[in-house]
Amino acid sequence: MVNNVKGEVVSVLGEFKTFIARGNVLDLAVGVIIGGAFGKIVTSLTESVIMPIVGWITGGVDFTKYFVRLGDVPADFKGDPTAYADLKTAGVPMIGYGDFITQAVNFVIVAFIIFMIVKAVNRMTVKPEEAPAAPAGPTEVELLAEIRDALKARD
């Protein structure tokens, strides 16, 4: 019985090794790592560049200040009772819909950039369909054979 369990463990480890060695798993791992780094870049772009511009266009509106407080502020709270970050640090239950708006803008930006990248890659890798080849006509040998046969039939 011990030998059977050992054989199953070796079999499972062999299958796992085969699974990990596939190119798709490695591609996925690379994609996740690059995606995490790319997400940080887009978050920085959104929070540091785009949302301040949106706030400037809308007259200084700061979306991070939009929230609904669901609970009481603790008695020993020392921060600003109107600051989302201070209340969140203090553990006050809140709905931060301004943060949600920021994250939604983040998503749209990421989705658009990924769409543009996929579109560019497809343009580079997908070859345009070639026009169908003209129907093949008779070869020279076939034409000469027809002429020969027509001359023979005339004699």
HELIX and SHEET records of a PDB file:
HELIX    1   1 VAL A    2  ALA A   21  1                                  20    
HELIX    2   2 GLY A   23  LEU A   45  1                                  23    
HELIX    3   3 THR A   46  ILE A   50  3                                   5    
HELIX    4   4 MET A   51  ILE A   57  1                                   7    
HELIX    5   5 PHE A   63  LYS A   65  5                                   3    
HELIX    6   6 TYR A   84  THR A   89  1                                   6    
HELIX    7   7 TYR A   97  THR A  125  1                                  29    
HELIX    8   8 GLU A  140  ARG A  154  1                                  15    
SHEET    1   A 2 VAL A  68  ARG A  69  0                                        
SHEET    2   A 2 MET A  94  ILE A  95 -1                                        
END                                                                             
